[in-house]
Amino acid sequence: MGERTNNIITKEFTYNVPDDYLAQTNENADTASWTYEGPDRLYIFAEQDTNIVHISPSYTIADDGDDIPTPVGMYKIEVDATKTNHLPLASIIYQTIIFTELPTRSETLPDGSICNILDPIPPHEAYDDDAITYNASNNEFNYPWKSPHTSWENLTSMRNHLLNQSDEWIKDAAEYTEDQLLELKAYRQLLRNLPTTFSGIDPWKVPFPDVPEFLTVPLIIEEGE
């Protein structure tokens, strides 16, 4: 038997996207387009008890994926990149994306800073690849939305931590110049105002104020001091 090769295809497809990046709804019935270029067949495994898909390891025909033994407690799935429902998963498994090369839209936040948001949202960022499940009865995959990586509870906790940290700095006020002290006080005020300033904003978009530079530069003590 000779060396097996993959049948490489190029296929544009349409897929559902959330109402906004990391949103958990599709009330607007938004869709996006993506082009898959890769093998027409991929082989992966899913857990028998949960149907959760493991996107790694994955195999192709060239890897003899159809003959790879199935681990205990798993079952093997053939991802068919000619099927619309299978294409988002095939893209996630096989295609590597370079985020800096993807189109974005800019959103100006209440403090004047700019948040760049992927637009359109690629399959890799629309769906949670750790929670995709497979339905053997209809040979289709279920794609849950990618969840936000932070929350306002987390932001508030971090804000409080930074304020406590700056409490220690303010104790050393006598060591700072007048301008440095003003800068430190302004930093602390930005932290206090953060929940109000960004009220109603998705937490993952919220930037923390920069720590004053003079506090991040190591103190160098000259010999003899």
C-alpha positions, 0 to 999 in steps of 0.5 A, spaced: 500 500 500 502 506 497 503 513 501 496 516 503 495 523 502 490 528 504 485 531 499 485 538 500 479 543 499 478 550 499 471 551 502 467 558 504 462 557 509 457 561 513 456 560 521 453 563 526 456 568 531 454 572 537 451 578 538 458 581 540 465 578 541 464 574 547 456 575 548 452 569 550 446 570 545 445 570 538 438 575 538 440 578 532 441 572 528 448 574 526 452 570 521 459 571 518 463 567 513 470 564 513 474 560 508 477 553 510 483 550 506 485 543 509 484 536 508 477 534 507 477 529 512 479 529 520 479 524 525 478 526 533 475 523 539 470 525 543 468 522 550 463 517 551 459 519 557 459 527 555 460 527 548 465 533 549 469 533 543 477 533 544 480 537 538 487 534 540 490 530 538 487 530 531 489 526 525 488 526 517 488 521 512 495 522 511 496 520 518 492 513 517 487 517 522 481 512 520 485 506 522 488 510 529 485 505 535 480 509 539 482 510 546 478 506 552 472 511 554 472 515 547 469 514 540 472 516 534 469 522 529 470 523 522 470 531 521 467 531 514 469 538 511 464 538 506 459 539 511 457 546 513 456 544 520 463 540 520 466 546 517 467 551 523 470 545 527 475 543 521 477 550 521 478 550 529 482 544 528 486 545 522 487 552 521 492 557 525 490 564 525 494 570 526 490 575 530 494 581 528 492 579 521 485 579 522 480 585 521 477 589 527 473 594 529 475 600 534 470 602 540 472 608 544 471 607 551 468 612 556 476 614 558 478 615 551 482 609 550 481 604 544 478 597 544 479 593 538 474 588 537 475 582 532 470 583 526 468 578 523 469 574 529 472 567 526 470 560 528 476 560 533 473 565 537 466 565 536 466 558 540 468 555 546 473 549 543 473 546 550 465 545 550 463 543 543 459 536 543 457 531 538 450 528 536 451 521 533 444 521 532 444 526 526 452 527 525 452 534 527 456 538 532 453 543 538 457 549 538 457 553 545 459 560 545 466 562 547 465 565 554 468 571 557 475 570 560 473 575 566 467 578 570 466 585 574 467 581 580 474 579 578 475 586 576 473 589 582 477 584 586 483 586 582 481 594 583 481 593 590 488 589 590 491 595 587 488 600 591 491 596 597 497 596 594 497 603 593 496 604 600 503 602 601 506 607 596 502 613 599 505 611 606 512 613 603 509 620 600 515 624 603 520 620 598 516 623 592 516 629 589 510 633 588 509 631 581 510 624 583 505 625 589 500 628 584 501 622 579 500 617 584 493 620 587 491 621 580 492 613 579 488 612 585 483 616 583 482 612 577 482 606 580 476 608 585 472 611 579 473 604 575 466 601 576 463 608 575 467 610 569 466 603 565 459 602 568 455 598 563 461 596 559 463 589 558 468 587 563 473 584 558 474 591 555 476 595 561 483 597 561 486 598 568 490 605 569 498 604 568 502 604 574 506 611 575 512 609 571 516 612 577 514 606 582 515 601 577 523 603 576 527 599 581 531 603 586 538 604 584 542 606 591 549 609 589 555 606 593 557 610 599 549 612 600 
